Amino acid sequence: MISRYLSEGAHIHISNKFDLTNADGRYRFANLRSGRHRILVTYIGFKSLDTIISLDQDAEVNFQLKEERASLETVILKSIQRRTSSENIIRVSDTYLQEQFDGSLANTLEKLPGINAMEIGAGASKPIIRGLGFNRVAVTENGIKQEGQQWGADHGLEIDAFSVEDVEIIKGVGAIEHGSEAIGGVIKIINDNVPPEGFSGEILGLAKSINNTLATSINLSFRPEKFYFKIKATGSEFGDYSVPTDNIVYLTRNIPIYNERVKNSAGKEIDLYGQAGYLGEHYKSTLSISNVYFKAGFFPGAHGIPSLSRVQDDGDRRNITYPFQRVNHFKIIQKNEWFYHDHSWEVILGIQNNHRQEWSRFHTHYSAQSAPEFNPDLELDFNLNTYDAQLKLNKDWNPNHSSTFGAQAQFQDNNISGFNFLLPEYLRSDLAIYTKHTYQVSENLILSLGTRLNQSSIAIEKFHDTNLYNYLLENGLV
């Protein structure tokens, strides 16, 4: 046990636990393991206290916070990466993300060990962990897994990188909480940190010469006392990508690159984020609403039927013409947390709509196929709705044993349209229960065990392509 004497409402963080001081300035932590612990104490009007303490038995330790002066010199915060002793976790702060920002979240995280980025163009990238990516790496935001058409190399994360507050990269047993798709690891995005009291904000900007990127982001927060509010907005625009070559080879054909710029690789992104939260003595609740809109062109020489005329320089580096992709990802997350001395509860609800389109001038390999009457240039359209519900209990049994129990339910509805075909319509449901347990055998040996049970079902709508069937029939292939 650790007991401090501070003012009421001071925030105490120690070894992934949290508490607020009561009216007597006291707070208490139970079942802490013996050894070294990092403790952070914050209170409005006083300098934060960040130190390391050593425990081998119940103890009472008193700290005195120093009053913060009204006028301070410039303070530069450096990011701290920490890895817990019980799980393979790397943590990075928003300061690190801003200082190391490289155009997208996946590219920024690439500087961490074991993380790589797969990038196509200037705005779409996805993370690779230990060589695994796509549906083998899970990305979560405030506890809800990001769901979209993540099976394609040109399908990015659809998360505003400027709005990310903290990130954890989880490997090993800890990833079992996020399902079988997390076999490579989990990128856990934390966007529900409690802001300091009062009004605060920041304006960020980014410029890149390789494709004339211009981006700006505004993050505002307001916390009168127990309630708090956040508003974040990001806008970016980029032009055609510069490359050190004058031709590429696609389907055994040499395709020229005029002026060393990839034609129609320009794009733009508009992101909006809002959050309302409440922090009580043993309860925290947040409601987050976000929308990410992204539009970018495809290089005409590598999409559809290759044609040299389509790659001619049009003299405009920033215009977006056919073919192009357009993505809109809307998300609502409602998260509730109850935290006590030796256990905590979480209830999370989420709704997502991922609408992805690929537009291209109508083209076909079949002479009998005609353009649709409605949206004749809409090649592919995917409209995925996802509904999530989660319940989790964290329990510390004693200083050497801690467990996590969870239950999850997910339902997905995917609809399609367009003159081409890639994936069918489907209905999918998934129910899961899981548990993790950590046992500290000794100071230098910690065992982590986990198990998960899933029951999944999927109903796929049949799709019959008359044009393909007739083509195969004419060539004697069916």
N, C-alpha and C positions, 0 to 999 in steps of 0.2 A: 504494500500500500504506500502511496505517496500523497501527502497532504500539504497544500500550500496555503498561505495567507495573502490574499490579494483582494482587490475590489470586486464587487459583484459584477458578473457578466464578462470577466476575462476569458479569453479563448485559450484552451490548453490542448496541445497536440503532442502525443507521445506514442511512438511505435504503432502507427496506424489507428490509434484510439483518439477519441475526442471527448471533451467535457467542458462545461461552463461552470465558473465559480458561483456559489450560492450567495445569499445575503450576508453570510459571515465571512465571505472571501475564501471559502474552502471548496476543494474538490477532491475526488478520490478515484484511483485506478486500482482494480483488483486483478489478480492472476497475471502479473507481469513476470516474465522470465528473468532469471538471474543473468547478469551481464550488463553490457553497455547499451544505453538507450538515448536516442536523440529527443530532446524536449524543446518545444516551441511555445512561448507564451506571448500573446498579443493583447493589447488594450488601447483603445482610442486615447490619444493624448500622451502616451508613454512609448518609449523605445521598445521594440520587440526584443525578446530574450530568446536566443537560439544557442543551446549548449548541449553537451554530452554528460550524462550522469551514469554512475556505476551502481548496481544494486546486487546484493547477495542475501538480503533479508528485508522484512518490513521496515520502512523508514519514513521519517517525516522531514521534509526539506523545505526551507523557507527562502523565497527570493524577493528582492526588492527591485521594482522596475524604476528606471530613471525617467524623469519627465522630459518630454520632447520639446525642444525649443520651437518657437513660432517660425524662425527663419533658419533654414538649413542649407548647407552647401550641396552641390549636386552629388547624388549618390548613384553609382553605377552598380547594378545587380548582375552578378554572374550566375549562370545556370549551374545547378548541382545535379549530377546524375548519381542516383543511389540504387543499389541492388540489394533487395532484402535477403536475409540469410536463409529463409525457409523456402522461397520460390525464386525461380529464374525470371526476375522482373527488372527492367530498366525504366527509370522515370526521368522525364525531361519536363522543364517548365516552359511557360510562354515566353520568357526572356530568351531562352535558348532557341526556340522556334523562330522568334523575330530576328535574332542576330544571325542565324544560319539559314534564313529563308532563301529558297532557291526556285521559286516559281510555283511550287505545289507542295502539298504535305508529304507525299511519298518521296519526292526528291530531297526535301529537307531532312527527313529521317534517314536517308541513305548514308549520312555521315556517321551513324551509329553502327557498332559492330554487329555483323550478321544480317544487316538490312540493306536491301538493294531496291531500285526502282525500275519498273518497266515503263518507258515513256514512248508515246506516239504523238508527234506534233508538239505544240507548246503548252497545251492546257490539260491534256489527259495523261495521267500516270497512275500506276497502281503499285503497291508495295510487294516485295518479294522477301520472304524470311527463310533463310537457310535453303535457298533454291526452290522454295514452294510459293506459289502465288494463286491468283484467280480464286476458285472456291476452296482452296486449301489454307487460306488466311482469312481470319474474321476481323472485321473492323466494327467497333462498337462506339456509340456516343451516348453518354449518361446511362449506360447499362443496356441499351437497345442495339441489336446488331443491324448494321447498315445493309439494306436489301435493295438490290437493283439487278440490272443485267451485267453482273460482274464477270461473266464468262468470256468476254471479248477483250483483246489486248488494247483496243481503242476505247474501252469503257473505263472512265476514271472513277475516283472515289465519290465525287459529287458532294463534297464537304468543303465549306469555306475554311481554307487554311488559316486565314487571318483571325478567325474567331475562336480558334482552338486555345484553351487555357493551359491544360496539362495533358501529357500523353504518357501512357505506360505500355511498354512492349513486353508481353507475357509469353513465355515459352514453358514447355514441360507440363507438369500436372495441373498448374493453375489454369491452363487453357481448356480443361475439361468442362468448365462452367459454360462455355460458349458453343458447345456442340462439336460434331465430327468435322465440320468445315474448318475448325481451328487446329487441324493437325500440324500445320506449319507454325502456328502462333497466333497471337491476338494483338491488334493495335487498339488499345483502349483509350478513347478520347474522353477527357473530363472537361465539361463545359458548365458545371454547376457549382463552382467555387463561390463562397460567400464574399462579396466585395466589402471593402472598408466602409464605415459609416460616413454619410455625407454624399456629395456628388463627385464623381471622378470620370475621367475619359482620356482617350488618346486618339491621335490621328496618325495612320501609317501610310507610307507611300512606297512604290516600287517602280523602277524603270530598268529595262533591259534593251541593249542595243541589237542583239542578234535577231530580234523580230519586232523591235520598236514597241515593246510592252510598256503600257502605262496603267498603273493600278493604284487605287487608294482605298483605305478602309477606316471606318469610324466606329469606335467602341465606347459606349457610354454606360454608366451604372449609377444608380441612386439607391441609397439605403438610409431611410430615416431612423429606423431602429431594428425591429425584428423582421419587417418586410423589406424586400429589396427587388430592384428591377434592372434589367439589362436590355440595351438595344444595340445591335451591331449591323452594319451595312458595308458591303464591299462591291466595288465596280472595277472591272479590268477590261482592257482591249489590247489585242496584239495583231501584228501584221504578218505577212508571209515570212516563213522561216528562211534564214540565210544558211547555205551549205557550201562547202569548199569543193564543188564539183559542177560539171556542166552536162552530165548525163547519168542515168541510172538504167539498170537492166530489169525489165519486168516481163515475165512470161516469154523469155528468150528475145525480147525486143528492146532495142536501145531507145530510151525515152529522153529527149533533151531537157535540160534544166536551164531556162533562159535567165541571164543576169545573176546566176548562182542563187536564185530564190525559188523555193518550192511553191508553185502557184496554188492559190486557194487554200493555203494552210492558215489563214487568218482566223480570228475568233474573238468572242467576247463572253463575259461572265458577269452576272448580277446576283448577289446573295443578300438575303435579309434574315435576321435572327432576332427573336425577342424572348425574354424570360422573366417570369415573376416567381419569387420565392419567399418562403417564410422560415425563420430559424427560431425555434423555441428551446427550452432547457433540455428536452430529450426528444425533440422532433424537428425534422427538416423536410420541407416539401418544395418542389420546383415544378413549374409548368413551362416547357420550352416549345416554341413554334419556329420552324425554319423553312426557308425555300431557297433552293439553289437552281439557277437557270444558266445553261451553258449552250453556246452555239459555236460551231467551228466547221470549217470546210475540209473536204477530203481532196488530196491531190488527184486531179482528173486522170492522170496517166496510170494510176493504180486502182481505179474504181470503175466497175462496169466494163464496157468494151473499150480497150485502149484505142486512142486516136491522137495522132500528132497535132491535129488542129486544136484540140482541147487544151493543150499545154502551152499554147502561144501566150506570151506576156500581154496582159490587157492594160498595163500601165498604172494600175491601182493596187497598191500593196495591202490595203486594208479591207477591200470589199470581200464579201462572202457570197459566192455563186454556187450553182450546182456542180458537183454533189456536196452535201453538207449533212451534219448531224445536229440534232436539237434535243436537249435533255432538260427535263424539269423534275426536281426531286423535292417533294413537300413532306414534312415530318412533324408530328406532334408527340412529345414525350412527357408523361406525368409520372414523377418519381417521388415516393414517400419513404422516409427513413425514421426509424425509432432506435435510439442508441442509449444503452445503459452501461453499467460498469463492466459486466462480463459477457454481454451479448447485445446483438443488434438485429433489427428486422429491416427488410426492404420489400416494397411493393412497387412494381414498375409497369406502366401501361404505355403502349406505343402504337401509332398509326402512321403508315408510310404510303405515299403514292409516287411511284417512279415511272415517268412517262418518257420513253425514248423513241425518237423518230430518225430515220435516215431518208433524205430526199435526194432524188436523182432524176434527170430527164428520162422519161420512159424508154426502156430498152429491153430487148428480149432475144433469146436464142431460138425461139420457136416462131415459125412464120405464121401460125394460126392464132397467136396470142395478140389481143388488142388491148389498148390502154383503157383503164377503168374510167367511167364517166365522172366519178367524184374523186378529187385529188389524184389525177393521173400520174403525177410525179412523186407520189408517196411510195417509196420502195419498201420500207419496213416500218412497222409501228408496233411497239410493245407498251402495254399499259398494265403495270403490276401494282396491285394493292396488297399490303401486308399488315396484319394485326397481331400484336404481341401482348402477352401477359406473363409476369414473372413474380415469384415469391422466393425470398432468400432469408435464411437465418444463419448468423455467425455466432458461434458460442466458444468461449474460453472456459474449459473445464478446470484447469489449474495452470500453473506457470509452464508446464511442459506439454500440455495437450490442448489443441484447439480444432474445431470442426466447422464445416460449412455444409448446410443442407439447402437444396433448392428444387423448385418445380417451375416448369416453363411450358407455355402453350403458344403455338403460332399457326396462323391460317393465311394462305396466299391465294390470290385470284389473278391469273394472267390472261389478258385479252390481246389479240393481234389483228392487224389489217395491213394493207399494202399490196402492191402487185407482185412482190416476191415472197419467198417463204424461207424461214430459218428455224424458228422454234414454234411448237404448237401452243394452243390455249390449254390451260390446265388449272385444276383446283388442287391445292396441297395443304395438308394439315400435319402438324408435328406436336407430339406431347413428350415431355422428358422430365425425369427426376435425376438428381445427381447428389453426390456427397464427396467432400474432401476432408482429409484429416492430416494434421501435422503433429509430429511427435519429436520433441527435442531429446534425443538419447543422451547427448553430452554436449559440452561447449562447442565441440568441433564436428558433431554429427547430428544432422536433422533428417528425419524421414518424412516424405510427403506421399500420401496415397490418395487415390481417387477412383470413383466408378460412376458410370452414367448409363441410364437405360432410356432408350428412345422408342417410341411407336409412331411410325410415319406412314402416311398414305398419300397417293397422288392419283388423280383421275385426269387422264389426258384426252382431249378432244381429237378425234381422227381428222386427218387432212388429206384430201385427194386432189392432186395436181393433174388436171385433165391434160394440159399441154405436155407435161413430162411423160405421162402415160402414153399418149399418142406418139410422141417422139420415140420412146423405147419400143413401141409396138411396130412402128414403121421400119425400125432397124433390126427387128427380130430379136430383141433383147428380153422380151416377156412372152 
